[in-house]
Amino acid sequence: MSEDTGLGDPNSGPNQGLSQAASKGLASEPETAANPPLFHLDQATLAYGQQTALASVSLSIRAGEKVALVGPSGAGKTSLLNVLYEQQREQIAWCPQHYGLVDILSVYHNIYMGQLERHSAPYNIWNLLFPIARHQKAIGQLANELGLGPKLYHSIDQLSGGQQQRVSIGRALYRNKAIFLGDEPVASLDPIQGEAILAKLIERHATVVIALHNRQMALSVFDRIIGIKGGRVVLDRPVNAISHAELDQFYAQ
């Protein structure tokens, strides 16, 4: 279960396998700025092959903000998350849309992979064969919180889609980082369960940026909403300055 086993490291980032044809404006905030943001884009443009993913995007996100990225499918939310990841990758717990789990391994081992990079290859292999007590305790508690306790030693291929999504969230939580980035991390969960898990993610991370489709969750859980269409930011306001009707209109336009 080391980095070179072929299983892949889920913390290596969301950009692997993509061909970036053009990228500009991705520099960090100027050093002269007081209280510089964690993330800063200035007229950022990003393309994969012939397809433009982000077009002249400018925004800043500061420590402590809880941001919802909203927009229709294909708007550029995932691409924006990819770019943000590259600016603070060592400080980020990443939860991708397609989970990135290892089907033949257990819930325990997939959650443990959130700390894979912190240990040597021999240590990780030992934990693969003989689960280490302190990880068992911590991961068992986390699994219970996510409703996965009875499935702790079941392989991923035995789980439902919603259970697999909770494993992916558990792996991100086990990273124990200051920043959480998520790409539709609760899409397979019912609204009540999804809102409860979003609240847990917000409680445990100083800064949160999550792409999601559920408008009610965006308005009730976060403090800022960024709306993206056609690779451009067309809405960026505090939640208390956006009504449900305005958000509906954003999707209808």
C-alpha positions, 0 to 999 in steps of 0.5 A: 500500500505504498506510493509505488504499489500501483494502487495510486495515491489519492492525495496526489491531486486531481490533475493527473492524466489531463493534458493542460494546453494553456494556463495563465493568470494562476500566480499567487496573491502579490507579496505586498498584499496584507492578509493574503488569500489562500487562493488567488486567480487573476484572469486565469484561463485553462484549456485541455486540448481544444476545450477551454475549461476556465476563461478569464477567471478572477477570484480570491478565497481567504482562510476561514471561508466556506464557499459553495461552487454552483453551476450546471454540469460542464460549467467548469467547477471541477477545473476550478477545483483542480487549479485551486488544489495546485495552489495549496496541495500540501494543506488540502484534503481532497474529495474527488467526484469519482471517489478514487477508491481501491475496490479490493481493499477494505473500508479501513484501508481506503480511509487509511490511505488519507495518511499514506504519504506520511509513512514509509512503504514498509510501515504501509505494507505492515498496516495492510497485512496487520492493521495497526492499533492506533489507526484501527481506533481512529478509523473505526471511530471515524467510520462510526460517525459516517455510518460505516462502522459495520462495514469497516472490513468489507471491501469497497466492491461490496458497498453501495454508491452512497457508502462508497462516497462516505468512504471517500469523505472519511479518507479526506477527513483522515488527512486532517488538513486545514483546507477541504476541497470537494467535488460533489462529495454528497451527491449520492446521499439523501439531503438530510444525510448530505447536509449533516456530513457537510456540517461535519466537513465545515466543522473540521476544516478551517476553509472549505470549497465544495462544488455541489448542485443542491441549491438549498444546501448551498444557501443553508450551509455555506457563507459564500456562493460562487456561480460558474457558467461556461468557464466564467464566474458570473456570480460571487456573493455572500449567502446573505446577499443571495435569495433562493429565487436569484439562485434559481434564476442563475440556473435558468439563464 
